[in-house]
Amino acid sequence: MIDFAAIESARDNLRGQVQNTPFTLSRTLSDILQAEVWLKFENLQFTASFKERDALNRMLTLTPQERANGVIAVSAGNHAQGVAYHAQRMKVPAVIVMLRFTPTVKVANTMRFGAEVVMAGDTFDDAKAHGFELARARGLTMIHPYDDEAVIAGQGTIGIEMLQAQPDLDAIVIAIGGGGLISGVATAAKAIKPDIEIIGVQTERFPSMYAAVRGLTMDSGNYTIAEGIAVKSPGTLTQAIVSRLVVNCQ
């Protein structure tokens, strides 16, 4: 199970290679909700997403042979760009499997970083199955978008930055797809401030984590404009962490 030491190590690994993004008070949301609402601007990373953090932290663990063979990732867009960008920087061949309805701009940006893009599946789970087939057939290392300890640790560095900037935070609200981000941030935040509340939020069409932690079976939809969190099945690692650290998963 991932611990705070792994996230601190990830922070050291990523220093100087990703941005410590601004954490800014939103006056508009604070007025609406009558509470202090702070926003972490991960859209200011080079590929406009926090996914850069986990992609790089995982790729730094590759052996020389794995680097030579190349990597593969499955993504609705943001993880794809993070893997493709850092693979280009590290001179590692990359194959990216993207969902068929992935926004064109995300596909174009991924290709711009030199990755080979394969379009497959209408859901993440469909694309993931195709990605693992390609990985086996071509000897590629899978860079999982959420169910991997190095990935979760990379994402957890956000929690360290948030509490360094605002030690008095009462709660952190995090969107859930497969659960990597909330698992990493919850692990970091709870280690630093045990009484902080971690709140997870999912789209109603893809309530996989909400259902999993309650032992429920709930159908997922076929499409959502929130394609980045359209995940039908949460990760094994992430579900265990969310069950342990996240009391409020909606």
N, C-alpha and C positions, 0 to 999 in steps of 0.2 A: 504494500500500500504506500502511496506517495506521502512524503512528509515535508515539513517546512524546510528542512535542510536541502532537499532536492530543488525547491523553488528558489532558495537563496543561491544555490549553485547555478541555476538557470539565469538568474539575474546577472551573475558575474559573467556567464558565457555570452550574454546578449549585450552587455555594456558596450556602447560605441557602435553597435550594429543595427539597433532599432531605436526608435524615439521614445523618450520618457514624455509622453504626450500631456498636454495641458489638462488640468482637472479644475473646471471652472464653474462658479455659481451661476445657475440659470435664473435670472430675475423673473422671466416670464413664467416658467414652471413653478417657481417658488411662490409667486403671487397666486397662481391658480390653485395650488395644493395647500397653501398656507403652511409651508414647511420649507426649510432650506434644502434645495435640490441641486446637487452638483453633477456635472456631466464630464465623463472621461472621453476625450476626443481622439479615439483610436483611428478615426477616419483620416488623421493627419500622418499616419504611417505611410511609407513610400507607396505601398499597394492599397492604401485606404482601408486597412482592416487590421485588427489585432492578430489575425492568423499568421502574420509574419513571425511573431514571437515563437509560436509553437513549431512552425515549420523549420525554422533555423535551429532551435534547440534540439530537435530530433535529428536533423541532418548532421549536426556536429558529432553525433554518436556513431556515424557510419564508419565501417572499416574501410581501408584502402580498396579492397576488392569490391565492396558494395558500392563505393563511389564510382569505380570503373564500370560496373555493370549498369548502374543507373537506378533511378527511383521512379515510383509511380504513386499517384495520389488520386483520390476520388473526391469531387467537390462540386457544389453548385456555383462556385465562383471565387470566393474570397480565399479559401484554403488553396485552391488551384494557383492563384496568383502569388501567394506567399511561397509555395513550394517552387514554382517556376522561377521566380525572381532570385531566390537564394541558390537554387540549382545553377542558374546562369552565373551567379557570382562565384560559386564554388567549382564551376566547370564540371558539373555532374549532369549526365543525360537525364531528361525528365519526360515522362509520359503522364498526361493528365486525362482522366475520364470525367467528363462533365455531363450533367443531365441535359436531355434534349431541349428543355425549355429555358436553359440558362440564358440570361440576358446577353445579347450580342456583344455589348461593350466588354463584358467580363471574358468572353471567349477571345475577343480580339486582343485584350490586354495580356492574357495568358500566352497566346501565340507570339506576341511581341517579345516576350522574355525567352523565346527560343524553344519552348516546350512543344512536344508532339501532342495534339489534342484529339481525343476520341470521344464522340458524342454517343451516349448510350443510356437508356432508361428514362422513365418519367418520375421516379422517386430516387432518393439517395440510396435506398436499399437495393434497388435494381442496378443502379450504376456501380455500387460497391461489389456486388456479385461478379459483374463483368470485370471490374478492376482486379479482383483477386485471381480470376482466370488468366488475365494477361500477365499478372505478376509471376504466376507459376510457369506459364509458357515461355516467358522471356527472361526469367531469372532476375527480376527487378525487386527492389526492397520497397514494401508498402509504407508510405508515410501517412498513417491514419490521422484523420482530422480531429479525433477526440479520445478514442479508447486506447491510449498509450501513455505511459508514465512520463516520458520526456515531453510529450505534447502537453499534457496537463500541467506539468511544471512550468513550461514556457508561458502558458496562458495565465498561470497563477502569479507571475511577476506583476501583473496589473494590480492585484490586491495589495502588494507591498507598496507600490507607488501611490495608490489612493490613500492608504493610511499614513504614509509618510507626509503626504501633502495636507491631509485633514484627519488628525488623530482622533477627533471627537465624533466621527461618523457613528450614527446609531444603526443604520441599515444600509445594505447594498442590494440593489435590484438588478437582476441579470436575466437576459433572454436565454432560453434553453433550446438547443437543437438536439445534439447527441449528448451534451452535458459536460464537455471538456472545460469550457470557460468557467462555468459555475463551480465545477469541482476544484479547479486550480485556485480560483479567487477565494472560495470558501475555506480551503485548506490554509491559505496564507492569512486571510483575515482572522480566522478563528485562533490561529497560533499567536497573532499579534494582539488581538483584542477578543478574548473568549466570549464576551457577552454581546457581541455585534450580531444583528439579525441578518440572515442571508435569505433573500426572497427570489424565487425562480418564477419566470413567466414564460408560458408557451402559447402558440397560436391554437385556437380551438380546433382547427382542422388536423393538427398533428400533436395530440396531447400525450405523446409516448411516455415521457418521464413522469408526468402527473399520474398516469395510469399505473406505471410500473411500481412506483414507490407505495402505491395503495393496494397493490395486488389485483388491479382491475384489468379487464379486457375492453378496450375502446377502439373503435374503428377510426382509421385516419382517412383524410380526404385524398383526392387525386392531385390537387393543385392549391397553392397559396401564393400570394404576391410576396410573402416572406419566405422566398425559396431557400434562403440560407439556413433556415431552421426546419425545413421539411424533412424530418427524420422520423421514420415509423418505429424504430427500435433503438432505445438508448444503449450506451455501451455497458459492458459488464463492470468495468472499473468505475465508470462515472455513476452508474446507478447505486453502487455500494457507497460511494462518497456522499452523494446527494441524500441518500437515506439516513446517513449518519450525521450530516452537518447542516442540512437545509430543512428547517421545520416547515417553512411556508413555500410550497410549490404549487402554483396556480395554473 
